[in-house]
Amino acid sequence: MPFLNKKEMYCGFSLWEYSSIAKILSDNKVKYTYKTVNCGTGKNHIIGTIGNDERFRYMYYIYVHKKDFDYAVSLINKK
């Protein structure tokens, strides 16, 4: 799925919500791509993460094709 044809379906820190959306899309045969970003990486990784909440360590993204976006939103809103 080329980058220009994608639309962001989900962006957040919740692994549960990410998994729930991915399962709904998968069950309904909607193709999607995903990306996980470790927000605790960098030059000061060890010192910079002391005291940070682990729930906010990873950012999850789900993308669907533009033509499938409205359908995917309707599936997610049914849950």
Steps between C-alpha positions, in 0.01 A plus 500: 500500500683813383528780755281743302210254495495453879288671758567484874237290676647499850777675689538448872674341796243229579613152398151371585328752270757441225445122521123540507497715185747272320282197581183668370675598177650154460169321572335711229787448254596867489868529409704718730857583587634590839794665666623492859729776624705465818472843660769413755789482256764759440833629621388524863290185495583373850502833681213642294257221592547500878167576655312486170176303489550171311151533346637777281813325382361381164288688248287282270380596153258324263457606138239391245463572131313824432223315316442277805511773763125576527417129514767443766368789711147357483632161616684656793198708602286183518718344771 
